């Protein structure tokens, strides 16, 4: 790790506060002589705080989980100092959006740790994920629906020939389903939207994002590792096997952690509902998510600021250069 830190040009940090887990991702960004950026993961830490179980059942975050969240932010702050993180962004999604005491907790955390947390809406979350994703799909044509399933919400981005044509957010997530907190009207909205998009953009396949689809892809027997995809039929078969088992049996048979064994089935329900409605054949599973999108955004802002300063400096130098008449 020491070598990674010393050799890096810049380290950026992303804190993703989800409904099921909270993550800290630190990436090193190096640029070659042509200015091309290379991203490498330095640290990824995932802690299953499960904030959504409080929020979707009681409407707020309980005192015990608030204390644990405060402790975790202190740890993240120290880790970012150790890894010389130049800039970071902390984003909270669905659970914190819905928590009655979410804003008050964020204020207390900032006061005690110095970490400023932004509560982002579903559209902003979808946009950041899409911005990160576009690099991974630049060589693929056709229609693709980027589906990110979280604990509290599902974000979809529809790409046609590499162009983003639609972004939607639904309050349908794995933790919400486990808490029976998804409204029938939200499922109806999802179904209506997917059926409409399927007619307008036939032949659409899915690009899956989130810890659950990554785990499902790893568990699948049949997959195309080169193209990082599996068929929807393969996911259906695996999903049926998982549904038959209790949480304890899933943990034993598939070596799943407790906080994965319960949410993996509702995650499969969401992905397969969407896949069937749009008549998808494949699900691509590149390992990318919100935290990656946050870091991409930080780097883009840093690059923009650097270019602005360079331009301003150039203009300033030109204005300071005496004309030939004055020199004479």
C-alpha positions in Angstrom: 0.0 0.0 0.0 2.9 2.4 0.8 4.2 2.1 -2.8 0.7 2.8 -4.1 0.5 6.0 -2.1 4.0 7.2 -3.0 3.7 6.6 -6.7 0.2 8.2 -7.1 -0.2 11.5 -8.7 -3.5 12.2 -6.8 -5.7 10.2 -4.5 -9.5 10.8 -4.5 -12.1 9.5 -2.1 -15.7 8.6 -2.4 -18.1 7.8 0.5 -21.4 6.1 -0.6 -24.0 6.0 2.1 -26.5 3.5 0.9 -29.6 1.9 2.4 -27.8 -1.4 3.0 -24.1 -0.6 3.2 -21.7 2.3 3.5 -18.6 2.3 1.4 -15.3 4.2 1.2 -13.5 4.0 -2.1 -10.1 5.6 -2.6 -8.6 5.7 -6.1 -5.3 6.9 -7.4 -5.4 8.9 -10.7 -2.2 9.1 -12.7 -1.8 10.9 -16.0 0.7 10.0 -18.8 2.6 12.5 -20.9 -0.4 12.9 -23.3 -2.6 13.7 -20.3 -4.5 10.4 -20.4 -5.8 9.4 -17.0 -5.4 6.0 -15.4 -7.5 5.1 -12.4 -6.4 2.4 -9.9 -8.2 1.3 -6.7 -6.2 1.9 -3.6 -8.8 1.0 -0.9 -12.4 -0.2 -0.8 -14.1 -0.6 2.6 -17.7 -1.8 2.9 -19.6 -1.7 6.2 -23.2 -3.0 6.4 -24.8 -0.3 8.6 -28.3 -1.2 7.1 -29.8 2.2 7.6 -32.7 1.3 5.5 -34.1 -1.2 7.9 -34.7 1.7 10.4 -35.9 4.2 7.9 -38.3 2.0 5.9 -39.8 0.5 9.1 -39.8 3.6 11.5 -39.3 6.6 9.1 -36.1 7.6 10.9 -32.6 6.4 11.8 -32.4 5.0 15.4 -29.9 6.4 17.9 -27.7 3.3 17.9 -27.2 3.4 14.1 -26.6 7.1 14.2 -23.8 6.5 16.7 -22.3 3.8 14.5 -22.5 6.1 11.5 -20.6 8.8 13.4 -17.9 6.3 14.4 -17.6 5.1 10.8 -17.2 8.6 9.5 -14.4 9.3 12.0 -12.7 6.1 10.7 -13.2 7.2 7.1 -11.8 10.6 7.9 -8.6 9.1 9.4 -8.2 6.7 6.5 -8.4 9.5 4.0 -5.7 11.3 5.9 -3.5 8.2 5.9 -3.9 7.8 2.1 -3.3 11.5 1.4 -6.7 12.0 -0.2 -6.7 15.4 -2.0 -10.4 15.7 -2.5 -13.5 13.6 -1.6 -17.2 13.6 -1.8 -19.7 11.9 0.5 -23.1 11.1 -0.9 -26.2 9.6 0.8 -29.0 8.1 -1.2 -32.4 6.6 -0.6 -32.5 5.8 3.1 -31.1 9.2 4.1 -33.5 10.9 1.7 -36.4 9.4 3.4 -35.3 9.6 7.0 -37.1 12.3 9.1 -33.9 12.9 11.0 -31.5 12.6 8.1 -30.6 16.2 7.7 -30.1 16.7 11.5 -27.8 13.6 11.6 -25.8 15.0 8.7 -25.3 18.3 10.5 -24.1 16.6 13.7 -21.7 14.4 11.7 -20.2 17.4 10.0 -19.8 19.2 13.3 -18.0 16.3 14.9 -16.0 14.9 12.0 -15.7 17.7 9.5 -17.1 15.3 6.8 -19.8 17.0 4.8 -22.5 14.6 3.5 -24.8 15.5 0.6 -28.2 13.9 0.2 -28.6 13.4 -3.5 -31.8 12.6 -5.3 -32.4 9.6 -7.5 -31.8 11.5 -10.8 -28.5 12.8 -9.6 -27.5 9.3 -8.5 -28.5 7.9 -11.9 -26.5 10.7 -13.7 -23.3 10.0 -11.7 -23.5 6.3 -12.3 -24.1 6.9 -16.0 -21.1 9.3 -16.3 -18.9 6.6 -14.9 -20.4 3.9 -17.0 -20.1 5.5 -20.4 -16.3 4.8 -20.6 -17.0 1.1 -20.1 -19.5 0.9 -23.0 -18.0 3.3 -25.5 -17.2 0.4 -27.9 -20.7 -1.1 -27.8 -23.6 -0.1 -30.0 -27.2 -0.9 -29.6 -29.7 -0.3 -26.8 -28.7 -0.8 -23.2 -30.5 -0.2 -20.0 -28.2 0.5 -17.1 -29.9 -0.8 -13.9 -28.5 0.0 -10.5 -30.4 -1.8 -7.7 -29.8 -0.5 -4.2 -31.3 -1.0 -0.8 -33.8 1.8 -1.1 -34.1 2.7 -4.8 -33.5 1.5 -8.3 -32.0 3.8 -10.9 -32.2 3.2 -14.6 -30.5 4.9 -17.5 -31.4 4.0 -21.1 -28.6 4.3 -23.7 -29.2 4.1 -27.4 -26.2 4.0 -29.7 -24.1 5.4 -26.9 -26.4 8.3 -26.2 -28.3 8.7 -22.9 -32.0 9.0 -23.8 -33.7 8.4 -20.5 -33.0 8.5 -16.7 -35.5 7.3 -14.1 -35.5 6.6 -10.4 -37.9 4.3 -8.5 -38.4 3.9 -4.7 -38.0 0.1 -5.2 -35.0 -1.5 -3.4 -34.0 -4.7 -1.7 -34.3 -3.3 1.9 -37.6 -1.6 1.1 -39.0 -5.0 -0.2 -37.8 -6.8 2.9 -39.7 -4.2 5.0 -42.8 -4.4 2.8 -42.3 -0.7 2.2 -42.7 -0.6 -1.6 -46.0 1.0 -2.8 -48.0 -0.8 -5.4 -48.2 2.4 -7.4 -44.4 2.5 -7.6 -44.3 -1.1 -9.1 -47.1 0.0 -11.5 -45.0 3.1 -12.5 -42.0 0.8 -13.2 -44.0 -1.7 -15.2 -45.7 1.0 -17.3 -42.4 2.8 -18.0 -40.5 -0.4 -18.9 -43.3 -1.6 -21.3 -43.3 1.8 -23.0 -39.5 1.9 -23.4 -39.5 -1.7 -24.7 -41.7 -0.7 -27.6 -39.6 2.4 -28.4 -36.2 0.7 -28.0 -36.5 -3.0 -29.0 -33.6 -5.4 -28.5 -32.5 -3.7 -25.3 -30.1 -5.6 -22.9 -29.3 -4.7 -19.3 -26.1 -3.5 -17.7 -26.3 -4.4 -14.0 -24.8 -2.4 -11.2 -24.7 -3.0 -7.4 -23.3 -5.6 -5.0 -26.1 -8.1 -5.5 -25.8 -8.4 -9.3 -22.0 -8.7 -9.0 -22.5 -11.6 -6.5 -25.2 -13.2 -8.7 -22.8 -13.0 -11.7 -20.0 -14.7 -9.7 -22.4 -17.4 -8.5 -23.7 -18.2 -12.0 -22.4 -21.4 -13.6 -22.9 -20.3 -17.1 -21.5 -16.9 -18.1 -19.4 -15.2 -20.8 -16.4 -13.9 -18.8 -14.8 -12.3 -21.8 -17.9 -10.1 -22.5 -18.8 -9.9 -18.7 -22.3 -11.1 -19.2 -24.8 -13.8 -18.4 -28.2 -14.7 -20.0 -31.4 -13.6 -18.3 -32.4 -17.3 -18.4 -29.3 -18.2 -16.4 -30.2 -15.5 -13.8 -33.8 -17.0 -13.7 -32.4 -20.4 -12.9 -30.1 -19.2 -10.2 -32.8 -17.0 -8.7 -35.2 -19.9 -8.4 -32.5 -21.9 -6.6 -31.9 -19.1 -4.1 -35.6 -18.6 -3.5 -36.0 -22.2 -2.4 -33.5 -21.8 0.4 -33.7 -20.1 3.8 -31.3 -17.3 4.6 -29.2 -19.7 6.6 -29.1 -22.2 3.8 -28.1 -19.6 1.3 -25.2 -18.6 3.6 -24.0 -22.2 3.9 -24.5 -23.3 0.3 -23.2 -20.1 -1.4 -20.9 -18.7 1.3 -22.9 -15.5 1.6 -22.6 -13.0 4.4 -25.8 -12.4 6.4 -26.3 -8.9 5.0 -26.1 -10.3 1.4 -28.1 -13.5 1.9 -31.3 -11.7 2.7 -31.2 -9.0 0.0 -29.9 -11.1 -2.9 -33.4 -12.6 -3.6 -35.3 -9.2 -3.8 -32.5 -7.9 -5.9 -33.0 -10.8 -8.3 -36.8 -10.0 -8.3 -36.1 -6.4 -9.4 -33.6 -7.3 -12.1 -35.7 -10.0 -13.6 -38.9 -8.0 -13.5 -37.2 -5.3 -15.6 -35.4 -7.9 -17.8 -38.7 -9.6 -18.6 -40.6 -6.4 -19.2 -38.1 -5.1 -21.8 -37.5 -8.7 -23.2 -33.7 -8.5 -22.5 -31.5 -11.5 -23.5 -28.4 -10.6 -21.6 -27.3 -8.9 -18.4 -23.8 -7.3 -18.6 -22.0 -7.0 -15.2 -19.1 -4.6 -15.3 -17.8 -3.8 -11.7 -18.8 -0.1 -11.4 -21.1 1.9 -9.2 -21.9 5.2 -7.5 -18.6 5.5 -5.7 -16.7 5.2 -9.0 -19.0 7.8 -10.5 -18.2 10.2 -7.6 -14.5 9.9 -8.2 -14.9 10.4 -11.9 -16.8 13.6 -11.1 -14.1 14.8 -8.7 -11.4 14.2 -11.3 -13.4 16.0 -14.0 -13.9 19.0 -11.7 -10.2 19.0 -10.8 -9.3 18.9 -14.6 -11.7 21.7 -15.4 -10.2 23.9 -12.6 -6.6 23.1 -13.7 -7.4 24.1 -17.3 -9.2 27.3 -16.1 -6.2 28.3 -14.0 -3.8 27.6 -16.9 -5.9 29.7 -19.3 -6.2 32.6 -16.8 -2.4 32.4 -16.2 -1.7 32.5 -19.9 -4.0 35.5 -20.5 -2.4 37.3 -17.5 1.2 36.7 -18.9 0.1 37.9 -22.3 -1.3 41.1 -20.8 1.9 41.7 -18.9 4.2 41.4 -22.0 5.2 44.9 -23.1 4.5 45.7 -26.7 7.3 46.4 -29.2 6.5 50.1 -29.2 6.8 50.4 -25.4 10.1 48.4 -25.5 11.6 50.8 -28.0 
